[in-house]
Amino acid sequence: MSGVAFPTTDAVDFLVLGAGAAGGVVAKELATAGFRVVVLEQGPYLRETDYSHDEIKYTIQPGLTNDPKVQPITYRRSEADRAQPMKAIEYGRQVGGGSVHFTANYWRFHESDFHERSLFGEVNGADLADWPIAYADLEPYYTKAEYELGVSGLAGANPFEAPRSKPYPLPPMPVKSSGVLFDRATKKLGLHPFPAPVAILSEPYQGRAACVNCGFCESFGCEMRAKSSTLVSVIPLAEKTGRCEIRSDCYVRKIETDEAGRATGAIYFDRNQREIFQRAKAIFVCANGVETPKLLLMSKSKRFPEGLANSSGLVGKYLMWDNGGEAQGLFEHPLNEYKGIQVTRLIHDYYAADHKRGFYGGGGIDARFDFYPAGFALHGLPPDAPRWGSEYKRMFETYFNRTMSLLAHTTSLAQAKNTVSLDPEVKDAWGLPAVRITFDHHPDDVATMKWMMARQIEILEAAGALKTWSQSLDIVDSMPSRHLMGTCRMGNDPAISVVNAYSRTNDVPNLFLVDGSNFVTSARQQPTATIQALAYRAADYAVRAAKRGDLS
Amino acid sequence: MAAWPEVLSAQQHAHTAAGSPTAHFETLDANTAGEIEAIAAQIIPSTGGPGAREAGVIYFIDRALLTFAADDRETYRTGMARLQQKRQELFPNSTTIASLTGEQQMTLIRTIEASDFFELLRTHTALGFLGNPSYGGNRGEAGWNQIGFENLMAYQPPFGYYDAQVNGEKE
C-alpha cells in the first residue's frame, strides 16, 4: 500500500484516474519525475496472494473484472433499438487493471497501422483515418515499455515487424505442442511463424521470478508475479518515490472545471460511498476505452454542455471491437495444452490489408489453448457434439488434452454509429448512469473474420488435425469485447478528434486522456503494448510541459 | 529455472483455498436434491469412471444456489416443477425422477433439452464436475482426473507429445 497520503484540499500536481495498463505507467513516470500524484482506482488493491486457480471465480464470476450486478451495461445493435442489459464489454477492475488478467500478448503495431487511410484508401461506411503519429514516434516508448515491464520475445523472428532499436529484454517462452504443430504447418504453407512476444518473464527479471508454466494467464492474476502487469512492475516504482498515493475502491463520477475551462479536480465516491473532491493541477484519465468517455460524458457543465472535452462531438464515438474467430483441431497424441502460457507461436503473414481480397482488413493468427477444464466441457467441443450423456462425457475427457485452438486477431473499423453513451434509464449501484454500448460490425470486418477462419482451418489441416471445427462468428456469441478502443480519437484537427498527438485534450489544456480510447484504428487487436507506449509518450510530454509551466 | 520457494508458497495457498466439501444441503431439501442429482448423473454419467454423482455435483449445485447462483433458484423451482409434470405425463405410474430407469430418465431429459433450465443445469453440472473442489463438487478431483488435468502449480517442458519431439532431450 501507499505510504504517502495527500490532503484532498491541496491541489496535487497530477491526478490519474485509473491504475491500469496506462495509468500505472503514467503514475510511475510522473512520480519519478518529481511530481506529487494521486491515483484513483475503481477496483480493489489486490496482491498475488489474493489470486487462485479458481475457474469459477475468474471466468464465471467477475473475480477481476467489472461486475454487471453493480455496474450494469446495456447493449443495442443500432440507435433504432432499445438497449437491453448485457455484459457487452469487460475490463480489468483493480489496481493494475486489465494488465493483471490479460493473456499478456504484447504486439507492437506495424508501421502501416498508422497510415492505413493513405495506404488503403477510403472504406465505405467507415471513418478509416491516419494516426497523427508514425511508428517512429512511438518506437522509443515501445522499447521503454518492454524493458521497464519485462517482455519476452525474439527480435527479428517476425519478417513483417517494424524496425526495433533494441531486442526484447528476455528470450521467448518455451514452445508448447500447439506451437510446434503450428510451426510445422505454417512453414509447410510457406508462411512465417515466430515466437509470441508476451509480457511474461521467461527468466528472473528485476527482482521478479520467472514463469513456472502453470497455464493460468488469461482471465487470471499471476501468483508468481511473472506476468508483467503494472501492479508488479511500475506501480511499485511509483509508490517507492513517496510521491504517489494509490487510492483503491474510489469511483470517480465527475471532473470539475473552473470558469477558465481548466480541470480543477475530480469528485469520487470512496469505499464507504462518501463523496470526496480531490484537487489537482492537471488530470490524466486512463480509465479505458469505455470508462474514459463515460466519465467525460458525465462531466457536463454549463461551459461543457455536451460533456467535457467534447467540442468535436466525438467523445464516445468510433468504438472498435475485439474481433477474430476461433478454430479448433483435434490431434492424435496428447498436447496437454493446459500447461504453459496460452500462446507460444503466431503469424503476421495476413496482417496487411490487401485490395485483392475485395474488402479492407487483415489480422494475425496465434496457436493457443485458452480453455480451462469446465469451460472446455461447456464450450470447447465441436458444435455437432452431443451436449450431455456418455458420449458427451467421453468426448470432453478425450478431447481436453488433444485439442488446440487457432485464434485470429482482426480489424475492427471505426464507424461513427458505434458508440459508448450514457443509458437514459438504467443506473448503477452508485446511482450513476449505466454505460450503453451501441455496436454493429462493418461488413468488411465480418468478411475479414470469415476469410481468416478459412486460413485457420487450412493451417489446422496442414498440422495434421484429425478433425477441425470453429465457433460461431456472431457478435452476440463472441461478447464481451475486452479490447476497448477508439472512443476519444487522437488527431491533428480538433474538429475531428478529441485529443492531440500527445493525448492532450483539444478543449481542456490540463486534461490528458490516454488508454485504448486514443486509438484511431484497431490495428490487429492486442492493444496493450500500444496503450502503454502511448502512455509513456504522453507522460513524457506532460512532464516537459509541466516543468516549463505550461500546465499550471 | 523456477523459483521453488515461491512455487511452494503459491501451491500451499491453492490447497488452503480448496477447503473441505460439505456433507449436508444448505438450500435444497433431500428429495429435490435426489431428483436434480438424477438428471445431473445423466448429463455426466458414471460411464468409464466417476461422473456427476461420484464427484458430488449435487453439493456444488446446492451451494451455488446459496451463493453466486442465488438468482437461479426460481429457474430451478419452475424447471423442476415442469419436469415433474412431464414425468407424470410420460410415466404415470412413477413417483420420482430418481426411481425411473436410465432409459426413462433420458427420454424425460430429451423433452427439456432446448430449455433455459436444462442449459443452466448442464452448466452447473460441468462446473460442479470440473470446477475448483472448494465449491463442493469435483470431489477428490474426480473430474480433473477424468480429463487428465494435473492441477499442479508448476510444470516443466516438454508439456506434450509434439514439443517433446522437438525439445525432449533439451529439458
Interface residues (C-beta under 8 A of the other chain):
Chain A: E48 T49 S52 H53 D54 E55 I56 K57 I60 Q61 P174 V175 K176 S177 G179 V180 L181 P204 A209 A210 V212 N213 C214 G215 E223 M224 F331 H333 P334 L335 N336 E337 Y338 K339 G340 P373 A374 F376 A377 L378 R387 W388 G389 S390 Y392 K393 R394 F396 E397 F400 N401
Chain B: M1 A2 A3 E6 V7 A10 H13 A14 A17 Q42 I43 I44 P45 T47 G48 G49 G51 F68 M106 I109 E113 R122 T123 A126 L127 F129 L130 G131 N132 S134 Y135 G143 W144 Q146 I147 G148 F149 N151 L152 M153 A154 Y155 Q156 P157 F159 G160 Y161 Y162 D163 Q165 V166 N167
